[in-house]
């Protein structure tokens, strides 16, 4: 079991509240079975979301999780995963990458898709990805949106909470005017607004008819969430969701939907359970990968998005933002959609030479 740190270059830096990302620092988990078969997993470092740094991810896998897996039967995953979770609290990114690699490995060994191990009846076979807009000016956002529209993207998310509030409001209204009334559009503050500014943003952008406003407030501000929910604009939560308990708590506070990320919930199985809980709580779902994951973790996100009860709030696939991928055939958008990979396991083939090229020494 190997933990491989990589630094993957983005096409352009992504600026969001509190951080600008120019290079994706991710850990790859490579599990090789006695017969030579290999399974892969991936998790992005996310110091401001999960607390996972690249060094921490590597140490968690190498020093704590890998020793518990050596010599075990990979098909015993339903028992292995709870055991390694008991052995190491938190470190959700590391747990997610390890479970992903186990699912990939056993899928390849049994010639079945990853999704079949957790959700035997997929609800969809394609997903329509959204595109994130986070430029310095609304003119740049509009130009990029039109370019991506021609490529097949038909759902857009504005990154807010990084410019003066008046500029954010003006940019939102300008992008809406440029894209037309029917184009799905939402905004994501990554917890970067105060309650007063969030209220002002929500009120002033009503004409834009945003599908939802994601994580306007800090992750633990449930009182603020409750106050904001009274304004009758759908509020989504992302950074607030790290467990099933969080899903329930934010729903009670007035959230109308959640963003499910594998690295926050510790893996595919828990994320799927969270999705089923969302259905019971009548919450909308956004399935998202972290900026920026390769087609390894993106494939897992597609499997999840094809399994969950709804993806009314879109699917964020982030390998599109990389200058180079580390699989032989990166997942592609065709006719506005990304297809569920049909090969065994994750359904993507890793280019180990590319992995070595981007390995952090």
Secondary structure, 3 states (H helix, E strand, C coil): CEEEEEEEEEEEEEEECCEEEEEEEEEEEEEECCCCCEEEEEEECECCCCCECHHHHHHHHHHHHHHHHCCCCHHHHHHHHHHHHHHCCCCHHHHHHHHHHHHHHHHHHHCCEHHHHHCCCCCCCEECEEEEECCCCHHHHHHHHHHHHHHCCCEEEEECCCCCHHHHHHHHHHHHHHHCCCCEEEEECCCCCCHHHHHHHHHHCHHHCCCCEECCCCCCCHHHHHHHHCCCCCEEECCCCCCHHHHHHHHHCCCCEEEECHHHHCCHHHHHHHHHHHHHHCCEEEEECCCCCCHHHHHHHHHHHHHCCCCCCCEECCHHHECCCCECCCCCCECCEEECCCCCECCCCECHHHHHHHECC
